[in-house]
Amino acid sequence: MIKTEITNMERKLVLQSKNTNIIDISQLPSGSYFLKTDLAEGKSVTPKIIKKP
């Protein structure tokens, strides 16, 4: 994993990290987010995640 970005549903960046396998989202409010991960192979994946209270 090279870079990870978490954006809200309006695609506003709310959290970003580099070169880590653990992302602490505890400070984010409950809701839906997109988790964009850029991989070393030049590919990226962007699943939707839901943080519950």
C-alpha positions in Angstrom: 0.0 0.0 0.0 1.4 3.4 -1.0 -1.2 5.9 -0.2 -4.7 5.9 1.4 -7.3 8.7 1.3 -10.6 8.7 3.1 -13.2 11.1 1.6 -16.7 11.9 2.7 -19.7 11.4 0.4 -19.1 14.8 -1.1 -15.6 13.6 -2.0 -13.9 16.0 0.5 -10.7 14.7 1.8 -11.0 13.9 5.6 -8.0 11.7 6.3 -4.8 10.7 4.4 -2.0 8.3 5.2 1.0 6.9 3.5 2.8 3.6 3.7 0.7 2.1 6.5 -1.5 -0.9 6.9 -3.5 0.5 9.8 -5.7 3.6 9.6 -7.3 5.1 12.7 -10.7 6.4 11.9 -11.9 6.8 15.5 -11.9 10.6 15.3 -14.3 10.6 12.3 -18.0 11.0 12.9 -20.3 8.1 12.1 -21.3 8.0 8.4 -20.4 6.8 4.9 -16.9 7.3 3.4 -14.9 6.3 0.4 -11.5 4.6 1.1 -9.2 5.2 -1.9 -6.1 3.1 -1.8 -3.3 3.5 -4.3 -1.3 0.2 -4.6 2.3 -0.3 -5.5 1.4 -1.9 -8.8 -0.1 1.4 -10.0 -3.7 0.3 -9.4 -6.2 1.8 -7.0 -9.3 0.6 -5.3 -12.1 2.7 -3.8 -14.6 0.8 -1.7 -17.3 2.5 0.3 -17.1 2.1 4.0 -19.6 2.8 6.8 -18.5 3.9 10.2 -21.0 3.1 12.9 -21.3 4.8 16.3 
